[in-house]
Amino acid sequence: MNDLTITGIITIVVGIIILAFPYLSQTFLSFIFGLIFIILGIYYFIRGCWEWSSYAAHSLTKIFLSILSVILGICLIGNIQLFDAIFGLIFWIVGLIMVIFAILNIYYREYGPLRATAIIMLILGIITIILGCLSWLNPFYVALILAISLILDGLGFISAGSNIY
């Protein structure tokens, strides 16, 4: 077995665990992401203070963003609603970007297959925006979306790993 196959198996197992225990998984993920934001904030605060004499304006930006990161991390720990709101917002932003680029590609592409790809991207962008709306309605949908995405990614990793050799 190669690395991609092992990664695929682990990804599928994590997806199944999230599917089996959606609310517990979201609490765990919100805790992990909260810790990541806190650690990242502390790291950038230290770097901002360390580099103050060389780059004062840049250091001030790092310190300000590090404080925001620590505050977000503290608010995020165990807070499923905030985790779902951020997750839904990310879906909205990604979906909107996909729709905008797809419309531009449909308008500017003259070659048929490239235009078809842009239409598929437009459809996927609209689906992504709908998933963002669903994730705001019910936290269960966030876990469901994460689980399905992980399982599909795991299958993709396994498929890519078997095609290497």
C-alpha positions in Angstrom: 0.0 0.0 0.0 1.2 3.5 -0.8 0.7 6.8 1.0 -2.4 7.8 -1.0 -4.2 4.5 -0.2 -3.4 4.8 3.5 -4.6 8.5 3.5 -7.8 7.4 1.6 -8.5 4.7 4.2 -8.0 7.1 7.1 -10.1 9.7 5.4 -13.0 7.3 4.9 -12.8 6.1 8.5 -12.9 9.7 9.8 -15.9 10.4 7.4 -17.7 7.4 8.8 -17.0 8.4 12.4 -18.4 11.9 11.6 -21.4 10.4 10.0 -22.0 8.1 13.0 -21.5 10.8 15.6 -22.3 14.1 14.0 -22.8 16.4 17.0 -19.8 14.9 19.0 -17.7 15.3 15.9 -18.7 18.9 15.5 -17.9 19.6 19.2 -14.5 18.0 18.7 -13.8 19.9 15.5 -14.8 23.2 17.0 -12.5 22.5 20.0 -9.6 21.6 17.7 -10.1 24.6 15.4 -10.3 26.8 18.5 -7.0 25.5 19.8 -5.4 26.0 16.3 -6.6 29.6 16.3 -5.3 30.2 19.8 -1.9 28.6 19.0 -1.6 30.5 15.8 -2.5 33.8 17.5 0.1 33.3 20.2 2.7 32.4 17.6 2.0 35.6 15.5 1.9 37.7 18.7 5.4 36.5 19.6 6.7 37.1 16.0 5.1 40.5 15.9 6.8 41.5 19.2 10.1 39.9 18.1 10.2 41.8 14.7 8.9 45.1 16.1 12.3 46.9 15.8 12.7 45.9 12.1 9.1 46.2 10.7 6.9 48.2 13.1 3.9 48.5 10.8 4.0 44.9 9.7 4.5 43.8 13.3 1.5 45.9 14.5 -0.7 44.1 11.9 0.6 40.7 13.1 -0.1 41.6 16.7 -3.6 42.9 15.9 -4.5 39.8 13.8 -3.0 37.6 16.5 -5.3 39.1 19.1 -8.3 38.6 16.8 -7.2 35.0 16.3 -6.9 34.3 20.0 -10.4 35.8 20.6 -11.9 33.7 17.8 -10.2 30.6 19.1 -11.5 31.2 22.6 -15.0 31.8 21.2 -14.8 28.7 18.9 -13.8 26.1 21.6 -16.9 23.9 22.0 -19.2 26.4 20.2 -21.0 24.4 17.6 -23.1 27.3 16.4 -20.1 29.5 15.7 -18.3 26.6 14.0 -21.4 26.0 11.8 -21.7 29.7 11.0 -18.0 29.9 9.9 -18.4 26.7 7.9 -21.5 28.0 6.2 -19.8 31.4 5.4 -16.9 29.5 3.8 -19.3 27.6 1.6 -21.0 30.9 0.6 -17.7 32.5 -0.3 -16.4 29.5 -2.2 -19.7 29.1 -4.0 -19.9 32.7 -4.9 -16.4 32.7 -6.3 -17.1 29.6 -8.3 -20.3 31.1 -9.8 -18.5 34.4 -10.7 -15.6 32.6 -12.4 -18.0 30.2 -14.2 -20.0 33.1 -15.6 -16.8 34.8 -16.8 -15.6 31.5 -18.3 -18.9 30.9 -20.1 -18.8 34.4 -21.5 -15.2 34.5 -22.6 -14.7 30.9 -23.8 -15.3 30.1 -27.4 -14.2 26.5 -27.5 -17.1 24.1 -26.7 -15.5 21.7 -24.1 -14.1 24.7 -22.1 -17.5 26.3 -22.0 -19.1 23.0 -20.9 -16.5 22.8 -18.0 -17.5 26.4 -17.0 -21.2 25.4 -17.0 -20.4 22.4 -14.7 -18.4 24.8 -12.5 -21.5 27.1 -12.4 -23.7 24.3 -11.3 -21.3 23.2 -8.6 -21.0 26.8 -7.4 -24.8 27.0 -7.0 -24.8 23.6 -5.2 -22.1 24.9 -2.9 -24.1 28.0 -2.0 -27.1 25.8 -1.3 -25.0 23.7 1.0 -23.9 26.9 2.8 -27.6 27.8 3.3 -28.3 24.3 4.6 -25.4 24.4 7.0 -26.8 27.6 8.6 -30.2 25.9 9.0 -29.1 22.9 11.0 -25.7 21.9 12.4 -26.4 18.3 11.4 -26.0 19.3 7.7 -22.5 20.5 8.4 -21.5 17.1 9.8 -23.3 15.4 6.9 -21.5 17.5 4.3 -18.1 16.9 6.0 -18.7 13.2 6.3 -19.7 12.8 2.7 -16.9 15.0 1.5 -14.3 13.0 3.5 -15.7 9.7 2.2 -15.6 10.8 -1.4 -12.1 12.3 -1.0 -11.0 9.0 0.6 -12.3 7.1 -2.4 -10.5 9.5 -4.6 -7.2 9.0 -2.7 -7.6 5.2 -2.9 -8.3 5.4 -6.6 -5.3 7.7 -7.2 -3.1 5.5 -5.1 -4.0 2.4 -7.1 -3.2 4.1 -10.4 0.3 5.1 -9.4 1.9 1.7 -10.0 
